[in-house]
Amino acid sequence: MFRILAVNPGSTSTKTALFEDEKCLWEQVLRHSDAELARAGDWAGQADLRRQALLAELHQKGVDPAGLSALVVRGGLLKPLPAGVYYVDEEIYRDLLECRFGRHASNLGSIIAYPLARELGIPAYTVDPVTVDEFEDVARYSGLKGIPRLSMSHALNMKAVARQAAKRLGKTYAELNLVIVHLGGGISVSAHRRGRMIDVNNANNEGPFSLERCGTLPALGLINLCFKAGASEEEMAALVTSRGGIYSYLGTRDFQEVERRIFAGDEEARLVVEAMVYQVGKEVGAMATVLYGAVDRIVLTGGMAHSAYLIGLIKPRVSFIAPVEVIPGEEELAALAAGALRVLRGEEEPLIYGEF
């Protein structure tokens, strides 16, 4: 039996769960106040704060860290990588500590885990980070030299539900062609061919608009807005990644609130959601062409996939392509633990970051 501690840091919280093999014994969200984070200071200080909070939680629950088989953490902004389970080593630790490829709260996972794993004498892993890149060369061309399309997505959840869908069909992930749609704060639509995610929209700057992201925008209109607004690069980036989408039209990021408005007769809310669904459908169709139309399943996942109303709008637009399966939610801690467990059982070889 393997005991695995999974850790997923957010901007003001650290989600953690303890697993015995596939069974989750408990799950906890550790909250960090703005004042605590400010006192902690830099990235290393924040990681230490969260590490101490994690150890305190283990102590409170009567868990001896020395009895853990492994730590597994959400992957941060790393260099482009094939999917898989990676050892958290010195190179990963340094790249995330120095924010070499970008700054994001998920970077903190490996910064928390690396010193702790060394102290305990156990391995630390990260699974399918957001920078998973299995693109074919043709997928990298954007249409303007110097601006390549980059693979950045909800890879952890999409890879996990791909395996679930395959299991339900009595097949392996490597035997199937899938289009997977992650419906969350950002929307990722991906094409999976025989176990590889060969294309996906980067939800930060292309694809369907979502709760708070703009998705693909008319290029000249965006250029005009940049010059007219006189905004900084940081302000424009925030506009398209956190103040766009449904939020820009309706002033809320709460999809349940949007549904309440629709059911109360709000015509604008209805049209905005139908427009988002329209764009999701177009992106699913595009990914079906990546797979030459040979699609075994379309899988809808992510937080918004809990909405029967939303799923009821999406299915009629795409079910002519392939049967649609709904696996709602973002079971990231379970997906992390499952990846570590595959390695501990010898079912999958762990990868070395420096080899890519």
C-alpha positions as CSV (number, residue, x, y, z in Angstrom):
1,M,0.0,0.0,0.0
2,F,1.3,3.4,-1.0
3,R,0.6,6.6,1.0
4,I,0.7,9.7,-1.3
5,L,0.3,13.3,-0.3
6,A,-1.0,15.5,-3.2
7,V,-0.6,19.2,-3.1
8,N,-2.2,21.9,-5.4
9,P,-1.3,25.5,-4.6
10,G,-3.6,28.4,-5.5
11,S,-3.1,32.1,-5.2
12,T,-4.4,32.3,-1.6
13,S,-4.9,28.6,-0.7
14,T,-3.1,25.2,-0.8
15,K,-5.3,22.2,-1.6
16,T,-4.0,18.9,-0.2
17,A,-5.2,15.4,0.1
18,L,-3.8,12.1,1.5
19,F,-4.3,8.9,-0.6
20,E,-3.8,5.3,0.2
21,D,-3.4,3.8,-3.2
22,E,-6.6,5.1,-5.1
23,K,-8.5,5.8,-1.9
24,C,-8.7,9.4,-0.7
25,L,-8.5,9.4,3.1
26,W,-9.1,13.1,3.5
27,E,-8.9,16.4,1.6
28,Q,-8.2,19.8,3.0
29,V,-8.0,23.4,1.8
30,L,-5.4,25.5,3.7
31,R,-6.2,29.2,3.5
32,H,-3.5,31.9,3.5
33,S,-4.5,35.5,4.3
34,D,-3.2,38.4,2.3
35,A,-1.4,39.6,5.3
36,E,0.4,36.2,5.8
37,L,1.4,36.1,2.2
38,A,2.7,39.7,2.3
39,R,4.8,38.9,5.4
40,A,6.2,35.8,3.7
41,G,7.6,38.0,0.9
42,D,9.2,36.3,-2.1
43,W,8.4,33.0,-3.8
44,A,10.7,31.1,-1.4
45,G,9.1,32.7,1.6
46,Q,5.6,31.8,0.4
47,A,6.7,28.2,-0.2
48,D,8.1,28.0,3.3
49,L,4.8,29.4,4.8
50,R,2.8,26.9,2.9
51,R,5.2,24.0,3.8
52,Q,4.9,24.8,7.5
53,A,1.1,25.0,7.2
54,L,1.1,21.6,5.4
55,L,3.2,20.0,8.1
56,A,1.0,21.5,10.8
57,E,-2.1,20.0,9.1
58,L,-0.4,16.6,8.9
59,H,0.4,16.8,12.6
60,Q,-3.2,17.8,13.5
61,K,-4.5,14.8,11.5
62,G,-2.0,12.4,13.2
63,V,-0.1,11.7,10.0
64,D,3.6,11.0,10.3
65,P,5.3,12.5,7.2
66,A,8.0,9.8,7.5
67,G,5.3,7.3,6.6
68,L,4.6,8.8,3.2
69,S,5.6,7.0,0.0
70,A,5.7,10.1,-2.2
71,L,4.7,13.7,-2.6
72,V,3.0,14.8,-5.8
73,V,2.3,18.4,-6.8
74,R,0.6,20.4,-9.5
75,G,3.1,21.4,-12.2
76,G,3.9,25.0,-12.7
77,L,5.0,27.0,-15.7
78,L,7.8,24.8,-17.0
79,K,9.4,24.5,-20.5
80,P,7.3,22.7,-23.1
81,L,7.3,19.0,-22.2
82,P,5.8,15.7,-23.3
83,A,3.0,14.4,-21.0
84,G,3.9,12.2,-18.1
85,V,5.1,12.0,-14.5
86,Y,8.3,13.9,-13.8
87,Y,10.6,13.7,-10.8
88,V,10.7,17.1,-9.0
89,D,14.5,17.6,-9.1
90,E,16.8,20.5,-8.6
91,E,16.3,21.8,-12.2
92,I,12.5,21.9,-11.9
93,Y,12.9,23.5,-8.5
94,R,15.2,26.2,-9.8
95,D,13.1,27.0,-13.0
96,L,10.0,27.4,-10.9
97,L,11.6,29.3,-8.1
98,E,13.1,31.8,-10.6
99,C,9.9,31.9,-12.6
100,R,12.0,31.2,-15.7
101,F,8.9,30.5,-17.9
102,G,6.4,32.7,-16.1
103,R,5.0,33.4,-12.7
104,H,1.9,31.4,-11.4
105,A,0.8,30.1,-8.1
106,S,1.1,26.5,-9.4
107,N,4.9,27.1,-9.5
108,L,4.8,26.9,-5.7
109,G,4.0,23.1,-5.7
110,S,7.5,22.0,-6.6
111,I,9.1,24.7,-4.5
112,I,7.2,23.4,-1.5
113,A,7.8,19.7,-2.2
114,Y,11.5,19.6,-3.3
115,P,13.1,20.4,0.1
116,L,10.5,18.5,2.0
117,A,10.9,15.3,-0.1
118,R,14.7,15.5,0.3
119,E,14.3,15.8,4.1
120,L,12.0,12.8,4.2
121,G,14.0,10.7,1.8
122,I,11.0,10.1,-0.5
123,P,10.4,11.0,-4.2
124,A,8.4,14.1,-5.3
125,Y,6.6,14.1,-8.6
126,T,4.7,16.4,-10.8
127,V,2.1,15.2,-13.4
128,D,1.1,16.6,-16.8
129,P,2.0,20.3,-16.2
130,V,0.1,23.0,-18.0
131,T,3.0,23.3,-20.5
132,V,2.5,19.7,-21.9
133,D,3.4,20.0,-25.6
134,E,2.7,17.1,-28.0
135,F,1.9,19.3,-31.0
136,E,2.7,18.2,-34.5
137,D,4.8,20.8,-36.4
138,V,1.9,22.1,-38.5
139,A,0.0,23.1,-35.3
140,R,2.7,25.5,-34.2
141,Y,2.1,28.0,-37.1
142,S,-0.1,30.9,-36.1
143,G,-0.1,32.8,-39.4
144,L,2.5,35.4,-38.4
145,K,6.2,34.6,-38.2
146,G,7.6,35.2,-34.8
147,I,4.3,34.4,-33.0
148,P,4.1,30.6,-32.7
149,R,1.1,28.8,-31.2
150,L,2.0,27.5,-27.8
151,S,0.7,24.5,-26.1
152,M,-0.7,25.6,-22.7
153,S,-3.8,23.9,-21.3
154,H,-5.7,22.1,-18.6
155,A,-3.6,19.1,-19.4
156,L,-3.7,17.4,-16.0
157,N,-7.5,17.2,-16.0
158,M,-7.9,16.4,-19.7
159,K,-5.4,13.6,-19.6
160,A,-7.0,12.2,-16.5
161,V,-10.5,12.2,-18.0
162,A,-9.1,10.7,-21.3
163,R,-8.0,7.7,-19.3
164,Q,-11.4,7.5,-17.5
165,A,-13.2,7.6,-20.8
166,A,-11.0,4.9,-22.3
167,K,-11.5,2.7,-19.2
168,R,-15.3,3.0,-19.6
169,L,-15.0,1.9,-23.2
170,G,-12.8,-1.1,-22.2
171,K,-9.9,0.3,-24.1
172,T,-6.6,2.1,-23.4
173,Y,-6.0,5.8,-23.9
174,A,-3.5,4.9,-26.6
175,E,-6.2,3.1,-28.6
176,L,-8.5,6.1,-29.0
177,N,-9.1,9.4,-30.8
178,L,-10.8,11.9,-28.5
179,V,-11.9,15.5,-28.5
180,I,-11.8,16.8,-24.9
181,V,-13.4,20.0,-23.8
182,H,-12.4,21.5,-20.4
183,L,-15.1,24.0,-19.4
184,G,-13.8,26.3,-16.6
185,G,-12.6,29.8,-16.0
186,G,-10.8,29.2,-19.3
187,I,-12.0,26.7,-22.0
188,S,-9.5,24.2,-23.5
189,V,-10.6,22.1,-26.5
190,S,-8.1,19.4,-27.4
191,A,-7.5,16.7,-30.0
192,H,-6.1,13.5,-28.6
193,R,-4.8,10.9,-31.1
194,R,-3.7,7.5,-29.7
195,G,-2.6,8.8,-26.4
196,R,-1.1,12.2,-27.5
197,M,-2.7,15.6,-27.2
198,I,-1.7,16.8,-30.7
199,D,-3.5,20.1,-30.6
200,V,-5.3,22.4,-28.1
201,N,-6.2,26.0,-28.0
202,N,-4.3,28.1,-25.5
203,A,-7.2,29.3,-23.3
204,N,-5.3,32.5,-22.4
205,N,-5.3,33.8,-25.9
206,E,-7.4,31.8,-28.4
207,G,-10.4,29.5,-28.7
208,P,-13.9,30.0,-27.3
209,F,-14.5,32.8,-24.8
210,S,-15.2,31.6,-21.3
211,L,-16.3,32.9,-17.9
212,E,-13.4,35.4,-17.7
213,R,-11.2,35.0,-20.8
214,C,-11.7,36.5,-24.2
215,G,-10.5,33.7,-26.4
216,T,-9.8,34.5,-30.0
217,L,-10.4,38.2,-30.8
218,P,-10.6,40.1,-34.1
219,A,-6.9,41.1,-34.5
220,L,-7.4,44.6,-35.8
221,G,-10.0,45.4,-33.2
222,L,-7.7,44.3,-30.4
223,I,-4.9,46.5,-31.9
224,N,-7.2,49.5,-32.1
225,L,-8.3,48.9,-28.5
226,C,-4.6,48.8,-27.3
227,F,-3.8,52.2,-28.8
228,K,-7.1,53.9,-27.9
229,A,-7.0,52.7,-24.3
230,G,-3.4,53.7,-23.7
231,A,-3.2,50.8,-21.3
232,S,0.0,49.0,-20.3
233,E,0.9,45.6,-21.5
234,E,0.0,44.2,-18.0
235,E,-3.4,45.9,-18.0
236,M,-4.2,44.6,-21.5
237,A,-3.1,41.1,-20.5
238,A,-5.4,41.2,-17.4
239,L,-8.3,42.5,-19.6
240,V,-8.2,39.5,-22.0
241,T,-7.4,36.8,-19.4
242,S,-9.4,37.8,-16.3
243,R,-11.9,40.5,-17.3
244,G,-13.1,39.2,-20.6
245,G,-15.7,36.6,-21.7
246,I,-18.9,36.3,-19.8
247,Y,-17.6,38.7,-17.1
248,S,-17.1,41.5,-19.7
249,Y,-20.8,41.1,-20.9
250,L,-22.6,40.3,-17.7
251,G,-20.3,41.5,-14.8
252,T,-20.1,38.1,-13.1
253,R,-17.8,35.1,-13.1
254,D,-20.4,32.9,-11.3
255,F,-22.1,30.6,-13.9
256,Q,-24.8,29.7,-11.4
257,E,-25.7,33.4,-11.2
258,V,-25.8,33.5,-15.0
259,E,-28.2,30.6,-15.1
260,R,-30.4,32.2,-12.5
261,R,-30.6,35.3,-14.8
262,I,-31.5,33.2,-17.8
263,F,-34.2,31.3,-16.0
264,A,-35.6,34.6,-14.8
265,G,-35.9,35.8,-18.4
266,D,-32.7,37.7,-19.0
267,E,-32.3,37.7,-22.8
268,E,-28.8,39.1,-22.9
269,A,-27.5,36.4,-20.5
270,R,-29.1,33.8,-22.7
271,L,-27.5,35.1,-25.8
272,V,-24.1,35.4,-24.2
273,V,-24.1,31.8,-23.1
274,E,-25.4,30.6,-26.5
275,A,-22.6,32.6,-28.1
276,M,-20.1,30.8,-25.9
277,V,-21.6,27.5,-26.8
278,Y,-21.5,28.4,-30.5
279,Q,-17.8,29.0,-30.2
280,V,-17.2,25.8,-28.2
281,G,-19.0,23.9,-31.0
282,K,-16.9,25.5,-33.7
283,E,-13.7,24.6,-31.8
284,V,-14.8,21.0,-31.3
285,G,-15.5,20.8,-35.1
286,A,-12.0,22.2,-35.7
287,M,-10.4,19.6,-33.5
288,A,-12.4,16.9,-35.2
289,T,-10.7,17.9,-38.5
290,V,-7.3,17.6,-36.8
291,L,-8.3,13.9,-36.3
292,Y,-9.6,13.6,-39.9
293,G,-13.1,13.1,-38.5
294,A,-12.2,9.8,-36.8
295,V,-13.4,10.7,-33.3
296,D,-14.3,7.9,-30.8
297,R,-15.7,10.2,-28.1
298,I,-16.2,13.8,-27.3
299,V,-15.6,14.3,-23.5
300,L,-17.0,17.4,-21.7
301,T,-15.3,18.1,-18.3
302,G,-14.3,21.0,-16.0
303,G,-16.4,22.9,-13.4
304,M,-19.0,24.2,-15.8
305,A,-19.7,20.6,-17.0
306,H,-21.8,20.3,-13.8
307,S,-24.4,22.5,-15.5
308,A,-27.2,20.4,-17.1
309,Y,-28.3,23.6,-18.9
310,L,-24.9,24.2,-20.5
311,I,-24.4,20.5,-21.4
312,G,-27.9,20.5,-22.9
313,L,-26.8,23.3,-25.3
314,I,-23.5,21.9,-26.3
315,K,-24.5,18.3,-27.0
316,P,-26.9,19.0,-30.0
317,R,-24.1,21.0,-31.7
318,V,-21.4,18.3,-31.6
319,S,-23.1,14.9,-31.1
320,F,-23.2,14.4,-34.9
321,I,-19.4,14.1,-34.8
322,A,-19.2,11.4,-32.1
323,P,-20.9,10.2,-28.9
324,V,-20.6,12.7,-26.1
325,E,-19.6,11.8,-22.6
326,V,-19.7,14.1,-19.6
327,I,-17.1,13.7,-16.8
328,P,-17.7,16.9,-14.8
329,G,-15.3,18.6,-12.3
330,E,-11.6,19.1,-11.9
331,E,-10.3,16.2,-9.8
332,E,-6.8,17.5,-9.9
333,L,-5.6,16.0,-6.6
334,A,-6.9,12.6,-7.5
335,A,-5.3,12.9,-11.0
336,L,-2.0,13.8,-9.3
337,A,-2.2,10.9,-6.9
338,A,-3.1,8.5,-9.8
339,G,0.0,9.6,-11.7
340,A,2.3,9.1,-8.8
341,L,0.7,5.7,-8.1
342,R,1.3,4.5,-11.6
343,V,5.0,5.2,-11.1
344,L,5.2,3.7,-7.6
345,R,3.6,0.5,-9.0
346,G,6.0,0.3,-11.9
347,E,3.2,0.8,-14.5
348,E,4.9,4.0,-15.8
349,E,8.5,5.2,-16.0
350,P,9.1,8.6,-14.4
351,L,10.6,11.2,-16.7
352,I,13.6,13.5,-16.1
353,Y,13.0,17.1,-16.8
354,G,16.6,17.8,-18.0
355,E,16.3,15.2,-20.8
356,F,13.8,17.4,-22.7
